[in-house]
Amino acid sequence: MVFECGNCHRNSTAESFCSECGERILPKQAEAPSSGGGQIASPLSDVIKRAMNAKPQGVVAEAKQKVAKRMEKASGEMLVVCDLSGSMAEGIGGLSVSKYEHLEIALEDIRKAFPKVRVVGFNSTVKEIKGKLPPPGGGTDLAGALKFAGKFRPAKTIIISDGIPDNEHLATCEADTLTGIIDTIYCGPDGHPAIEFLRSLSRLAGGTSLAWDGFQSQLSANIRGLLMGA
C-alpha cells in the first residue's frame, strides 16, 4: 500500500507525519479508471481534498512571528488582572455567591500555588494588590489596567472580567502594545458581548480565551490551567 501526504504529496511506506510540512500521511487512494464502467476520478474533488488537508501555513507562521515579537522585550513576570467593578458583586452560577467572592477564593488558591504571580485590580482606578481584594465598585478601566501592567513587561497576562470595558478602543490599543501573551476569562452567562471582546484580545496577543458561568469547575482551576500553560 502506498501512503501520501495530502499537502505536499510526498510518498511513504507507512502512515505517519510528513517530515517536510508536518501533515499526516494517509493511505493513497487508487485512481479510479477513466473507462470500463468505473467511477471517473474528479480533479476538482482532489483539489478540494488537498485544500482541506493543507495547513494555513502563512497564517500560522504570521501568528507565531507576532507572538515571538511580543515576547522579545518581555520579562518572566506573570500577571492576573482582575475586574473589581460594581457588576462583580452580582451572583453567578446556581449558588448565591458573587463573582467577586469566587475571585477572592480563586486568588487565595493561586497565590499559594504561584507565589510570584502579581495581582492587579481595576475598576475606575488601578493598583497592584498584595493582600485582600478591595470591595467591588466603580467602572471598568481595562485600558488603564493594561497600561499599568505594561511597566512589568509581563510574559503572560490573564484578564478576568465580566463586562465590556469603559473604552474598548483604548483597551485594545493597550493590549496590542503590551508584551507577552494575553489570556482572558469571561465570568458570566452565555451571550454577553464581553465574551467576543475578550476573545478578540486573546486573538490579538496569541493567547487563550475561556468563558466561565459558575456551573463548571472552580474559577481557580481555569486560572491554574492558563498559568501552567505559560
C-alpha atoms as an extended CHARMM CRD file, in Angstrom:
* protein
*
       230  EXT
         1         1  MET       CA              0.0000000000        0.0000000000        0.0000000000  PROA      1               0.0000000000
         2         2  VAL       CA              1.2400000000        3.4700000000       -0.8630000000  PROA      2               0.0000000000
         3         3  PHE       CA              0.8650000000        6.3670000000        1.6040000000  PROA      3               0.0000000000
         4         4  GLU       CA              0.8210000000       10.0180000000        0.5790000000  PROA      4               0.0000000000
         5         5  CYS       CA              0.9310000000       13.4140000000        2.3200000000  PROA      5               0.0000000000
         6         6  GLY       CA             -2.2900000000       15.2890000000        1.4840000000  PROA      6               0.0000000000
         7         7  ASN       CA             -0.4310000000       18.6070000000        1.4690000000  PROA      7               0.0000000000
         8         8  CYS       CA              2.8680000000       18.2090000000       -0.3990000000  PROA      8               0.0000000000
         9         9  HSD       CA              2.1470000000       14.7170000000       -1.8120000000  PROA      9               0.0000000000
        10        10  ARG       CA              5.3280000000       13.0530000000       -0.5700000000  PROA      10              0.0000000000
        11        11  ASN       CA              5.0240000000        9.2780000000       -0.6820000000  PROA      11              0.0000000000
        12        12  SER       CA              5.7730000000        6.9630000000        2.2290000000  PROA      12              0.0000000000
        13        13  THR       CA              5.6040000000        3.2850000000        3.0330000000  PROA      13              0.0000000000
        14        14  ALA       CA              3.6770000000        3.7560000000        6.2900000000  PROA      14              0.0000000000
        15        15  GLU       CA              1.1300000000        6.0220000000        7.9190000000  PROA      15              0.0000000000
        16        16  SER       CA              2.9940000000        8.7880000000        9.7630000000  PROA      16              0.0000000000
        17        17  PHE       CA              3.5880000000       12.5400000000        9.6540000000  PROA      17              0.0000000000
        18        18  CYS       CA              5.3330000000       14.3040000000        6.7900000000  PROA      18              0.0000000000
        19        19  SER       CA              8.8970000000       15.4050000000        7.5360000000  PROA      19              0.0000000000
        20        20  GLU       CA              8.5060000000       18.3680000000        5.1820000000  PROA      20              0.0000000000
        21        21  CYS       CA              5.2370000000       20.0350000000        6.2370000000  PROA      21              0.0000000000
        22        22  GLY       CA              4.0610000000       18.1210000000        9.2910000000  PROA      22              0.0000000000
        23        23  GLU       CA              0.7990000000       16.9350000000        7.7290000000  PROA      23              0.0000000000
        24        24  ARG       CA             -0.4420000000       13.4280000000        8.4260000000  PROA      24              0.0000000000
        25        25  ILE       CA              0.4600000000       10.8360000000        5.7770000000  PROA      25              0.0000000000
        26        26  LEU       CA             -2.5180000000        8.6370000000        4.9380000000  PROA      26              0.0000000000
        27        27  PRO       CA             -3.1550000000        5.7360000000        2.5360000000  PROA      27              0.0000000000
        28        28  LYS       CA             -3.1790000000        6.9660000000       -1.0280000000  PROA      28              0.0000000000
        29        29  GLN       CA             -6.4570000000        6.3560000000       -2.7690000000  PROA      29              0.0000000000
        30        30  ALA       CA             -6.1830000000        4.4780000000       -6.0100000000  PROA      30              0.0000000000
        31        31  GLU       CA             -7.1230000000        6.4710000000       -9.0670000000  PROA      31              0.0000000000
        32        32  ALA       CA            -10.4610000000        5.4510000000      -10.4640000000  PROA      32              0.0000000000
        33        33  PRO       CA            -10.4680000000        4.1120000000      -14.0220000000  PROA      33              0.0000000000
        34        34  SER       CA            -11.4890000000        6.5490000000      -16.7060000000  PROA      34              0.0000000000
        35        35  SER       CA            -13.4060000000        3.9090000000      -18.6490000000  PROA      35              0.0000000000
        36        36  GLY       CA            -14.9080000000        0.4370000000      -18.3220000000  PROA      36              0.0000000000
        37        37  GLY       CA            -17.8910000000        1.4740000000      -16.2110000000  PROA      37              0.0000000000
        38        38  GLY       CA            -15.9080000000        2.5410000000      -13.1530000000  PROA      38              0.0000000000
        39        39  GLN       CA            -16.2990000000        5.8550000000      -11.3380000000  PROA      39              0.0000000000
        40        40  ILE       CA            -14.4880000000        8.6840000000      -13.0850000000  PROA      40              0.0000000000
        41        41  ALA       CA            -11.9360000000       10.4850000000      -10.9130000000  PROA      41              0.0000000000
        42        42  SER       CA            -12.8080000000       14.1510000000      -10.3500000000  PROA      42              0.0000000000
        43        43  PRO       CA             -9.8810000000       16.5760000000      -10.4940000000  PROA      43              0.0000000000
        44        44  LEU       CA            -11.9840000000       19.1220000000       -8.5610000000  PROA      44              0.0000000000
        45        45  SER       CA            -12.6390000000       16.7280000000       -5.6890000000  PROA      45              0.0000000000
        46        46  ASP       CA             -8.9080000000       16.0530000000       -5.4690000000  PROA      46              0.0000000000
        47        47  VAL       CA             -8.1620000000       19.7890000000       -5.2670000000  PROA      47              0.0000000000
        48        48  ILE       CA            -10.7960000000       20.2420000000       -2.5440000000  PROA      48              0.0000000000
        49        49  LYS       CA             -9.3740000000       17.3230000000       -0.5670000000  PROA      49              0.0000000000
        50        50  ARG       CA             -5.8710000000       18.7520000000       -0.7670000000  PROA      50              0.0000000000
        51        51  ALA       CA             -7.1300000000       22.1850000000        0.3440000000  PROA      51              0.0000000000
        52        52  MET       CA             -8.9130000000       20.6730000000        3.3350000000  PROA      52              0.0000000000
        53        53  ASN       CA             -5.7810000000       18.7710000000        4.3820000000  PROA      53              0.0000000000
        54        54  ALA       CA             -3.4230000000       21.6870000000        3.8930000000  PROA      54              0.0000000000
        55        55  LYS       CA             -2.3260000000       23.7950000000        6.8630000000  PROA      55              0.0000000000
        56        56  PRO       CA             -2.8140000000       27.5730000000        6.5730000000  PROA      56              0.0000000000
        57        57  GLN       CA              0.9520000000       27.8650000000        6.8420000000  PROA      57              0.0000000000
        58        58  GLY       CA              1.0800000000       31.5920000000        6.1120000000  PROA      58              0.0000000000
        59        59  VAL       CA             -1.4430000000       32.3740000000        8.8590000000  PROA      59              0.0000000000
        60        60  VAL       CA              0.2260000000       30.0640000000       11.3810000000  PROA      60              0.0000000000
        61        61  ALA       CA              3.6780000000       31.4730000000       10.6380000000  PROA      61              0.0000000000
        62        62  GLU       CA              2.4230000000       35.0410000000       10.9340000000  PROA      62              0.0000000000
        63        63  ALA       CA              0.7890000000       34.3140000000       14.2900000000  PROA      63              0.0000000000
        64        64  LYS       CA              3.9700000000       32.6880000000       15.6080000000  PROA      64              0.0000000000
        65        65  GLN       CA              6.0490000000       35.6460000000       14.4720000000  PROA      65              0.0000000000
        66        66  LYS       CA              3.6970000000       38.0620000000       16.2070000000  PROA      66              0.0000000000
        67        67  VAL       CA              3.8680000000       36.1450000000       19.4940000000  PROA      67              0.0000000000
        68        68  ALA       CA              7.6630000000       35.9180000000       19.2090000000  PROA      68              0.0000000000
        69        69  LYS       CA              7.8740000000       39.6830000000       18.7150000000  PROA      69              0.0000000000
        70        70  ARG       CA              5.6560000000       40.2890000000       21.7600000000  PROA      70              0.0000000000
        71        71  MET       CA              7.9640000000       38.0770000000       23.8350000000  PROA      71              0.0000000000
        72        72  GLU       CA             11.1900000000       39.8150000000       22.7750000000  PROA      72              0.0000000000
        73        73  LYS       CA             11.0200000000       42.5120000000       25.4730000000  PROA      73              0.0000000000
        74        74  ALA       CA              9.0230000000       40.5030000000       27.9970000000  PROA      74              0.0000000000
        75        75  SER       CA             10.3380000000       39.6590000000       31.4370000000  PROA      75              0.0000000000
        76        76  GLY       CA              9.3850000000       36.4650000000       33.2370000000  PROA      76              0.0000000000
        77        77  GLU       CA              6.5180000000       38.1850000000       35.0780000000  PROA      77              0.0000000000
        78        78  MET       CA              3.0200000000       36.6950000000       35.1090000000  PROA      78              0.0000000000
        79        79  LEU       CA              0.0440000000       38.8940000000       35.9540000000  PROA      79              0.0000000000
        80        80  VAL       CA             -3.5740000000       38.2390000000       36.8730000000  PROA      80              0.0000000000
        81        81  VAL       CA             -5.5740000000       41.3670000000       36.0620000000  PROA      81              0.0000000000
        82        82  CYS       CA             -8.9000000000       41.3320000000       37.9200000000  PROA      82              0.0000000000
        83        83  ASP       CA            -12.0770000000       43.2650000000       37.2210000000  PROA      83              0.0000000000
        84        84  LEU       CA            -13.3360000000       44.7570000000       40.5040000000  PROA      84              0.0000000000
        85        85  SER       CA            -16.1400000000       46.8600000000       39.0180000000  PROA      85              0.0000000000
        86        86  GLY       CA            -19.5850000000       47.0300000000       40.5880000000  PROA      86              0.0000000000
        87        87  SER       CA            -21.0110000000       44.2330000000       38.4430000000  PROA      87              0.0000000000
        88        88  MET       CA            -18.5960000000       41.7370000000       40.0130000000  PROA      88              0.0000000000
        89        89  ALA       CA            -20.7940000000       41.8830000000       43.1290000000  PROA      89              0.0000000000
        90        90  GLU       CA            -23.5520000000       40.0890000000       41.1830000000  PROA      90              0.0000000000
        91        91  GLY       CA            -24.1760000000       36.3860000000       41.7250000000  PROA      91              0.0000000000
        92        92  ILE       CA            -23.1060000000       33.6740000000       39.2960000000  PROA      92              0.0000000000
        93        93  GLY       CA            -23.9910000000       30.0170000000       38.9120000000  PROA      93              0.0000000000
        94        94  GLY       CA            -26.5930000000       28.1500000000       40.9210000000  PROA      94              0.0000000000
        95        95  LEU       CA            -25.4520000000       29.3850000000       44.3440000000  PROA      95              0.0000000000
        96        96  SER       CA            -25.8970000000       32.8390000000       45.8220000000  PROA      96              0.0000000000
        97        97  VAL       CA            -22.1760000000       33.5030000000       45.5860000000  PROA      97              0.0000000000
        98        98  SER       CA            -20.9540000000       36.6130000000       43.7960000000  PROA      98              0.0000000000
        99        99  LYS       CA            -18.3150000000       36.7160000000       41.0920000000  PROA      99              0.0000000000
       100       100  TYR       CA            -16.2170000000       38.7920000000       43.4890000000  PROA      100             0.0000000000
       101       101  GLU       CA            -16.3980000000       36.0880000000       46.1840000000  PROA      101             0.0000000000
       102       102  HSD       CA            -15.4170000000       33.4070000000       43.6490000000  PROA      102             0.0000000000
       103       103  LEU       CA            -12.4840000000       35.6080000000       42.6440000000  PROA      103             0.0000000000
       104       104  GLU       CA            -11.3580000000       36.0090000000       46.2620000000  PROA      104             0.0000000000
       105       105  ILE       CA            -11.3560000000       32.2430000000       46.7720000000  PROA      105             0.0000000000
       106       106  ALA       CA             -9.5620000000       31.6390000000       43.4730000000  PROA      106             0.0000000000
       107       107  LEU       CA             -6.8130000000       34.1780000000       44.1550000000  PROA      107             0.0000000000
       108       108  GLU       CA             -6.1590000000       32.7450000000       47.6100000000  PROA      108             0.0000000000
       109       109  ASP       CA             -5.5310000000       29.3840000000       45.9560000000  PROA      109             0.0000000000
       110       110  ILE       CA             -3.4420000000       30.8500000000       43.1270000000  PROA      110             0.0000000000
       111       111  ARG       CA             -1.2030000000       32.8260000000       45.4710000000  PROA      111             0.0000000000
       112       112  LYS       CA             -0.3660000000       29.6620000000       47.3880000000  PROA      112             0.0000000000
       113       113  ALA       CA              0.4210000000       27.7060000000       44.2290000000  PROA      113             0.0000000000
       114       114  PHE       CA              2.1060000000       30.5500000000       42.3090000000  PROA      114             0.0000000000
       115       115  PRO       CA              3.5740000000       32.9570000000       44.8980000000  PROA      115             0.0000000000
       116       116  LYS       CA              5.4160000000       35.0220000000       42.2820000000  PROA      116             0.0000000000
       117       117  VAL       CA              2.2970000000       35.8890000000       40.2830000000  PROA      117             0.0000000000
       118       118  ARG       CA              1.3200000000       39.5400000000       40.5520000000  PROA      118             0.0000000000
       119       119  VAL       CA             -2.3250000000       40.5430000000       41.0160000000  PROA      119             0.0000000000
       120       120  VAL       CA             -3.6090000000       43.8020000000       39.5440000000  PROA      120             0.0000000000
       121       121  GLY       CA             -7.1110000000       45.0140000000       40.3390000000  PROA      121             0.0000000000
       122       122  PHE       CA             -9.0680000000       47.5690000000       38.3820000000  PROA      122             0.0000000000
       123       123  ASN       CA            -12.4010000000       49.3990000000       38.4240000000  PROA      123             0.0000000000
       124       124  SER       CA            -12.3410000000       53.1700000000       37.9780000000  PROA      124             0.0000000000
       125       125  THR       CA             -8.7760000000       53.0540000000       39.3440000000  PROA      125             0.0000000000
       126       126  VAL       CA             -5.9070000000       50.5770000000       39.0130000000  PROA      126             0.0000000000
       127       127  LYS       CA             -3.4370000000       49.1990000000       41.5500000000  PROA      127             0.0000000000
       128       128  GLU       CA             -1.3480000000       46.1560000000       42.3610000000  PROA      128             0.0000000000
       129       129  ILE       CA             -2.9540000000       44.1130000000       45.1410000000  PROA      129             0.0000000000
       130       130  LYS       CA             -0.7230000000       42.2480000000       47.5510000000  PROA      130             0.0000000000
       131       131  GLY       CA             -3.2930000000       41.4950000000       50.2380000000  PROA      131             0.0000000000
       132       132  LYS       CA             -7.0770000000       41.2800000000       50.4270000000  PROA      132             0.0000000000
       133       133  LEU       CA             -9.0820000000       42.4260000000       47.4310000000  PROA      133             0.0000000000
       134       134  PRO       CA            -10.8360000000       45.7740000000       47.8750000000  PROA      134             0.0000000000
       135       135  PRO       CA            -14.6510000000       45.5870000000       47.6230000000  PROA      135             0.0000000000
       136       136  PRO       CA            -16.1750000000       45.7930000000       44.1360000000  PROA      136             0.0000000000
       137       137  GLY       CA            -17.4940000000       49.0830000000       42.8100000000  PROA      137             0.0000000000
       138       138  GLY       CA            -16.9630000000       51.6820000000       40.1100000000  PROA      138             0.0000000000
       139       139  GLY       CA            -16.2780000000       51.3690000000       36.4080000000  PROA      139             0.0000000000
       140       140  THR       CA            -14.2100000000       49.0830000000       34.1820000000  PROA      140             0.0000000000
       141       141  ASP       CA            -10.9720000000       50.8490000000       33.2230000000  PROA      141             0.0000000000
       142       142  LEU       CA             -9.3290000000       47.9140000000       31.4770000000  PROA      142             0.0000000000
       143       143  ALA       CA             -7.2270000000       50.2520000000       29.3250000000  PROA      143             0.0000000000
       144       144  GLY       CA             -5.7100000000       51.7570000000       32.4640000000  PROA      144             0.0000000000
       145       145  ALA       CA             -5.1040000000       48.2870000000       33.8940000000  PROA      145             0.0000000000
       146       146  LEU       CA             -3.2380000000       47.1110000000       30.7830000000  PROA      146             0.0000000000
       147       147  LYS       CA             -1.1980000000       50.3080000000       30.6980000000  PROA      147             0.0000000000
       148       148  PHE       CA             -0.3020000000       49.7290000000       34.3580000000  PROA      148             0.0000000000
       149       149  ALA       CA              0.5780000000       46.1080000000       33.5790000000  PROA      149             0.0000000000
       150       150  GLY       CA              2.9770000000       47.2760000000       30.9020000000  PROA      150             0.0000000000
       151       151  LYS       CA              5.5010000000       48.5270000000       33.4340000000  PROA      151             0.0000000000
       152       152  PHE       CA              6.1400000000       44.8990000000       34.4670000000  PROA      152             0.0000000000
       153       153  ARG       CA              6.7670000000       43.7970000000       30.8450000000  PROA      153             0.0000000000
       154       154  PRO       CA              4.8360000000       40.5600000000       31.5020000000  PROA      154             0.0000000000
       155       155  ALA       CA              5.3340000000       37.3330000000       29.5940000000  PROA      155             0.0000000000
       156       156  LYS       CA              1.7350000000       36.3810000000       30.3740000000  PROA      156             0.0000000000
       157       157  THR       CA             -1.2620000000       38.4320000000       31.4530000000  PROA      157             0.0000000000
       158       158  ILE       CA             -4.5680000000       36.8170000000       32.4480000000  PROA      158             0.0000000000
       159       159  ILE       CA             -7.5470000000       39.1730000000       32.3490000000  PROA      159             0.0000000000
       160       160  ILE       CA            -10.5810000000       38.1830000000       34.4260000000  PROA      160             0.0000000000
       161       161  SER       CA            -13.6730000000       40.2590000000       33.7140000000  PROA      161             0.0000000000
       162       162  ASP       CA            -17.4450000000       40.1000000000       33.3910000000  PROA      162             0.0000000000
       163       163  GLY       CA            -18.1380000000       43.0060000000       31.0750000000  PROA      163             0.0000000000
       164       164  ILE       CA            -17.2260000000       45.4400000000       28.3480000000  PROA      164             0.0000000000
       165       165  PRO       CA            -14.5630000000       47.9920000000       29.3760000000  PROA      165             0.0000000000
       166       166  ASP       CA            -15.2450000000       51.7020000000       29.6290000000  PROA      166             0.0000000000
       167       167  ASN       CA            -13.3270000000       52.2710000000       26.4000000000  PROA      167             0.0000000000
       168       168  GLU       CA            -12.9750000000       49.2650000000       24.0690000000  PROA      168             0.0000000000
       169       169  HSD       CA            -10.7220000000       51.0730000000       21.6020000000  PROA      169             0.0000000000
       170       170  LEU       CA             -8.2060000000       52.2150000000       24.2140000000  PROA      170             0.0000000000
       171       171  ALA       CA             -8.2240000000       48.7850000000       25.8690000000  PROA      171             0.0000000000
       172       172  THR       CA             -7.4820000000       47.1340000000       22.5180000000  PROA      172             0.0000000000
       173       173  CYS       CA             -4.6580000000       49.5860000000       21.8070000000  PROA      173             0.0000000000
       174       174  GLU       CA             -3.0750000000       48.9240000000       25.2110000000  PROA      174             0.0000000000
       175       175  ALA       CA             -3.4090000000       45.1630000000       24.6780000000  PROA      175             0.0000000000
       176       176  ASP       CA             -1.6970000000       45.4860000000       21.3130000000  PROA      176             0.0000000000
       177       177  THR       CA              1.3440000000       47.2430000000       22.8090000000  PROA      177             0.0000000000
       178       178  LEU       CA              1.6010000000       45.0570000000       25.9260000000  PROA      178             0.0000000000
       179       179  THR       CA              4.3940000000       42.4950000000       25.9660000000  PROA      179             0.0000000000
       180       180  GLY       CA              3.7480000000       38.7740000000       26.1160000000  PROA      180             0.0000000000
       181       181  ILE       CA              0.6410000000       36.6580000000       25.7300000000  PROA      181             0.0000000000
       182       182  ILE       CA             -2.8020000000       37.7270000000       26.9230000000  PROA      182             0.0000000000
       183       183  ASP       CA             -5.2500000000       35.0900000000       28.1530000000  PROA      183             0.0000000000
       184       184  THR       CA             -8.7920000000       36.0410000000       29.1480000000  PROA      184             0.0000000000
       185       185  ILE       CA            -11.5050000000       34.5710000000       31.3720000000  PROA      185             0.0000000000
       186       186  TYR       CA            -15.0480000000       35.8610000000       30.9950000000  PROA      186             0.0000000000
       187       187  CYS       CA            -17.1920000000       35.4240000000       34.1230000000  PROA      187             0.0000000000
       188       188  GLY       CA            -20.9080000000       35.3510000000       33.4220000000  PROA      188             0.0000000000
       189       189  PRO       CA            -23.7450000000       33.8850000000       31.3720000000  PROA      189             0.0000000000
       190       190  ASP       CA            -23.5290000000       32.9920000000       27.6870000000  PROA      190             0.0000000000
       191       191  GLY       CA            -24.4370000000       35.5510000000       25.0530000000  PROA      191             0.0000000000
       192       192  HSD       CA            -22.8240000000       38.6000000000       26.6520000000  PROA      192             0.0000000000
       193       193  PRO       CA            -20.9170000000       40.8770000000       24.2090000000  PROA      193             0.0000000000
       194       194  ALA       CA            -17.9470000000       40.8480000000       26.5930000000  PROA      194             0.0000000000
       195       195  ILE       CA            -17.2290000000       37.2680000000       25.5280000000  PROA      195             0.0000000000
       196       196  GLU       CA            -16.3440000000       38.2500000000       21.9750000000  PROA      196             0.0000000000
       197       197  PHE       CA            -14.4570000000       41.3470000000       23.0930000000  PROA      197             0.0000000000
       198       198  LEU       CA            -12.2320000000       39.3370000000       25.4400000000  PROA      198             0.0000000000
       199       199  ARG       CA            -11.7200000000       36.7400000000       22.7230000000  PROA      199             0.0000000000
       200       200  SER       CA            -10.5310000000       39.4970000000       20.4160000000  PROA      200             0.0000000000
       201       201  LEU       CA             -7.8560000000       40.4940000000       22.9500000000  PROA      201             0.0000000000
       202       202  SER       CA             -6.6460000000       36.9010000000       23.2360000000  PROA      202             0.0000000000
       203       203  ARG       CA             -6.5250000000       36.5250000000       19.4430000000  PROA      203             0.0000000000
       204       204  LEU       CA             -4.6000000000       39.7800000000       19.2130000000  PROA      204             0.0000000000
       205       205  ALA       CA             -1.9750000000       38.5840000000       21.6850000000  PROA      205             0.0000000000
       206       206  GLY       CA             -1.7290000000       34.8770000000       20.8440000000  PROA      206             0.0000000000
       207       207  GLY       CA             -3.5000000000       33.7400000000       23.9980000000  PROA      207             0.0000000000
       208       208  THR       CA             -6.4110000000       31.5850000000       25.1100000000  PROA      208             0.0000000000
       209       209  SER       CA             -9.9260000000       32.7870000000       25.9090000000  PROA      209             0.0000000000
       210       210  LEU       CA            -12.2000000000       30.9720000000       28.3720000000  PROA      210             0.0000000000
       211       211  ALA       CA            -15.7960000000       31.5560000000       29.4370000000  PROA      211             0.0000000000
       212       212  TRP       CA            -16.8340000000       30.5810000000       32.9660000000  PROA      212             0.0000000000
       213       213  ASP       CA            -20.5010000000       30.6460000000       34.0510000000  PROA      213             0.0000000000
       214       214  GLY       CA            -20.0940000000       29.4360000000       37.6140000000  PROA      214             0.0000000000
       215       215  PHE       CA            -21.5160000000       25.9840000000       36.9280000000  PROA      215             0.0000000000
       216       216  GLN       CA            -18.3590000000       24.2490000000       35.7560000000  PROA      216             0.0000000000
       217       217  SER       CA            -15.0550000000       23.8250000000       37.5550000000  PROA      217             0.0000000000
       218       218  GLN       CA            -13.9150000000       26.3730000000       40.1000000000  PROA      218             0.0000000000
       219       219  LEU       CA            -12.5340000000       29.6460000000       38.7960000000  PROA      219             0.0000000000
       220       220  SER       CA             -9.1320000000       28.8230000000       40.2840000000  PROA      220             0.0000000000
       221       221  ALA       CA             -8.8960000000       25.7150000000       38.0840000000  PROA      221             0.0000000000
       222       222  ASN       CA             -9.2200000000       27.8800000000       34.9720000000  PROA      222             0.0000000000
       223       223  ILE       CA             -6.5660000000       30.2970000000       36.1900000000  PROA      223             0.0000000000
       224       224  ARG       CA             -4.2340000000       27.4380000000       37.1480000000  PROA      224             0.0000000000
       225       225  GLY       CA             -4.5960000000       25.8820000000       33.7210000000  PROA      225             0.0000000000
       226       226  LEU       CA             -3.6280000000       29.1120000000       31.9790000000  PROA      226             0.0000000000
       227       227  LEU       CA             -0.6640000000       29.7480000000       34.2750000000  PROA      227             0.0000000000
       228       228  MET       CA              0.6280000000       26.1980000000       33.8480000000  PROA      228             0.0000000000
       229       229  GLY       CA              0.3960000000       26.5960000000       30.1060000000  PROA      229             0.0000000000
       230       230  ALA       CA              2.7950000000       29.5480000000       30.2180000000  PROA      230             0.0000000000
